[in-house]
Amino acid sequence: MKTLNYLIIITLSVLTLSSCRTTFYQVYRAVPSDRSMADKDSLVYKDENCEVTYNLWSHGGNMGFGFFNKTKENIYLNLDECFFVRNDVANDYYLDREFTQT
């Protein structure tokens, strides 16, 4: 019986200690191939219709983007077809999820 208790205590201790995980951030300096895209702390794509800003230094390393319409017309973004490619893996921008707060 004592052996079983010791075995249970050791097993629980190992499981408890092995579940601890530290969070770390890896920093990589991205240099755009087109210098016209570099703007202070962000990458910016501009044309006569819109401006797209990527702020990769935002809190938590957000891979999102800001979109500014320069025209008077509506611009529709089909987020189902928008992807961010990292390490040759395409990640969806749009996940069709809803957040509610009560």
N, C-alpha and C positions, 0 to 999 in steps of 0.2 A: 504494500500500500504506500509506504514511504517512497519507494522507487517511482511509482506512478505519479505521486505528487511532485517529486523533483523533476521528472520528465515533463510534466505539464508546465511547471514554472519556467524551466529552461526553454521550452518551445514558445511559450508566450513572450518571454523576454527577447528571444531571437526575432520573432515576428514583429514585435513592437519596435525594436531598434532598426530592423531592416526596412521598415516602412517610412522612415524619416528620409526626406529628400530635400536637398538644398536647391534653390533657384539661382541660376546664373544667366547673365546676358553676355552674348558675344558681340563685340563691336567690330564693324567692318566699314572702312571708309570707301564709299562708292564714288568713283570719278566718272562723270558722263563723257561719252565719246565726243559729243557735240557741246562745246563750251558755252554756246548760247543758251543751253538749258540750265546752267548753274546760276543760282540766285540765293546768296547768303546761306541759309540753313536748309534750303529745299531745292528740289528739281522742278523746273517749270517748262511746260510745253505751251507755246503760243502760236496762234494763227489769227486770221482776220475774223473768225467766228467765235472762238472760245479760248480759254486759258485753263490748263489743267496743272494743279500743283500737288506734288508729292512731298510730304514732310516725313521723312524716314526717321527723324530724330524726335518724334513726338513721344509722349509717355507710353511706355510699354512696347515701343517699336511698331506702332500702328502702320500697316501697309496700305492704308486707305488713301484717298485723294480728295482734293477740293476741285470743284468745277465751277467756272465763271463764264456765263454767257455774255458775249460782247455785242450781240445783235438784239434787235427788237423782236425777232421771231422766237418761237418756242423751239428748243432743242430737246429731243427725246433720247434718253440713254437706255438701251436695252441691257440691263445689268445681267440678264441671263447669259449674255454672250461676252461678258467682261471678265477677264482673268488676270491675275498677277502671277507671273512665272518666277519661281525661286528655285534654284538648283535643278533646273530642267523639270520641275513639277508645277503644273498649272493649278492654282488655287482659285476657287470661285470668289468673286466679290459679293455676289448676291446668294444668300442661303435660304431665302423664302421662310424667314422665321419672324415671329412676333414677340415683343416684350411687353408685358403688362405690369403695372404697379398698382397695388391696392392700398 
